[in-house]
């Protein structure tokens, strides 16, 4: 779910933050996902509660909407931005990947100029002072 929120913030900014229904659809998306899931809204809501407890997601209550929406705050909570957040996102959505696959799949989220940049990004996510985010 966190990966979906990060992805949709960049790719569909007009629809972001996401409703529970739209987040469920994003989680169950058939493309750019490994594995493809079939989650119910109640399963997504339960996971959102867990992410909110970890302070990775905030609920957004808008006066112009009848339903609450959700947005990630992973960039602030984990103190990562740009290419690091994009790499983490595609790893969450698609599982283990080579640096080349990460480079090609992060293009819509963050421009990456070289494989060396991807490797530097991955090294930074492994050697993080607060503990590794990837292995």
Phi, psi and omega per residue, in radians:
X1 nan -0.698 3.129
X2 -1.084 -0.762 3.085
X3 -1.043 -0.697 3.116
X4 -1.124 -0.737 3.125
X5 -1.121 -0.732 3.115
X6 -1.104 -0.807 -3.129
X7 -1.079 -0.846 -3.050
X8 -1.228 -0.478 3.068
X9 -1.033 -0.722 -3.110
X10 -1.420 -0.709 -2.981
X11 -1.556 -0.466 -3.138
X12 -2.337 1.085 -3.055
X13 -1.065 -0.460 3.121
X14 -1.198 -0.422 -3.133
X15 -1.796 0.101 -3.052
X16 -1.819 2.464 -0.023
X17 -1.091 2.802 -3.032
X18 -1.659 2.540 2.989
X19 -1.345 2.933 3.079
X20 -1.036 -0.731 3.138
X21 -1.109 -0.805 -3.116
X22 -1.222 -0.569 3.068
X23 -1.193 -0.687 3.083
X24 -1.065 -0.764 3.097
X25 -1.087 -0.698 3.121
X26 -1.128 -0.705 3.132
X27 -1.169 -0.567 -3.103
X28 -1.653 0.152 3.135
X29 -0.969 2.447 -3.074
X30 -1.505 -0.322 -3.135
X31 -1.893 2.675 3.096
X32 1.047 0.564 3.120
X33 -2.382 2.443 3.045
X34 -2.570 1.907 0.028
X35 -1.448 2.864 3.013
X36 -1.356 2.303 -3.067
X37 -1.884 2.857 3.008
X38 -2.368 1.295 -3.092
X39 -1.564 2.624 3.027
X40 -1.595 2.862 3.094
X41 -1.067 -0.615 3.140
X42 -1.185 -0.624 3.079
X43 -1.166 -0.700 3.113
X44 -1.158 -0.740 3.125
X45 -1.075 -0.703 3.114
X46 -1.122 -0.762 3.109
X47 -1.154 -0.660 3.085
X48 -1.059 -0.713 3.093
X49 -1.034 -0.741 3.130
X50 -1.133 -0.740 3.123
X51 -1.175 -0.596 3.083
X52 -1.182 -0.694 3.090
X53 -1.079 -0.584 3.121
X54 -1.479 0.018 3.123
X55 1.063 0.660 3.077
X56 -1.826 -0.272 -3.115
X57 -2.388 2.470 3.041
X58 -2.055 2.545 3.013
X59 -1.531 2.381 -3.121
X60 -2.000 2.122 3.111
X61 -1.880 1.977 -3.098
X62 -1.868 2.437 -3.131
X63 -1.213 -0.393 -3.117
X64 -1.614 0.173 -3.087
X65 -2.346 2.529 3.115
X66 -1.496 -0.259 -3.118
X67 -2.066 2.604 3.100
X68 -1.334 2.718 -3.139
X69 -2.199 2.892 -3.071
X70 -2.292 2.453 3.085
X71 -2.388 2.615 3.117
X72 -1.461 2.678 2.984
X73 -2.281 0.520 -3.104
X74 -1.069 -0.633 -3.140
X75 -1.047 -0.721 3.128
X76 -1.363 -0.760 -3.084
X77 -1.135 -0.650 -3.096
X78 -1.758 -0.077 -3.131
X79 0.976 0.869 3.064
X80 -2.311 2.586 -3.113
X81 -2.508 3.061 2.981
X82 0.923 -2.200 -3.076
X83 -1.095 -0.579 3.125
X84 -1.162 -0.752 3.114
X85 -1.161 -0.705 3.128
X86 -1.117 -0.767 3.123
X87 -1.108 -0.774 3.106
X88 -1.056 -0.715 3.135
X89 -1.039 -0.908 -3.100
X90 -1.182 -0.507 3.053
X91 -1.187 -0.677 3.102
X92 -1.175 -0.644 -3.078
X93 -1.398 -0.504 -3.013
X94 -2.209 0.010 3.116
X95 1.337 -2.842 -3.073
X96 -1.017 2.406 -3.119
X97 -2.591 2.782 3.037
X98 -1.390 2.807 3.062
X99 -0.982 -0.630 3.102
X100 -1.120 -0.728 3.096
X101 -1.144 -0.715 3.116
X102 -1.087 -0.759 -3.141
X103 -1.037 -0.807 -3.089
X104 -1.254 -0.491 -3.070
X105 -1.578 -0.233 3.114
X106 -1.610 -0.100 -3.042
X107 -0.904 -0.669 -3.137
X108 -1.370 -0.321 -3.124
X109 -1.651 -0.668 -3.091
X110 -2.820 2.262 -3.136
X111 -1.254 2.259 3.125
X112 -2.081 2.218 -3.016
X113 -1.522 -0.422 -3.054
X114 -2.721 2.867 3.044
X115 -1.151 -0.560 3.108
X116 -1.098 -0.671 3.098
X117 -1.118 -0.701 3.090
X118 -1.103 -0.791 -3.136
X119 -1.096 -0.722 3.085
X120 -1.075 -0.702 3.113
X121 -1.100 -0.814 3.140
X122 -1.120 -0.712 3.101
X123 -1.061 -0.701 3.123
X124 -1.153 -0.622 3.122
X125 -1.284 -0.461 3.084
X126 -1.390 -0.758 -3.030
X127 -1.659 0.506 -3.121
X128 -1.152 2.405 3.125
X129 -0.993 -0.620 -3.138
X130 -1.427 0.012 -3.099
X131 1.992 2.699 -3.075
X132 -1.176 2.516 3.042
X133 -1.791 -0.291 3.080
X134 -2.401 2.755 3.056
X135 -2.255 nan nan
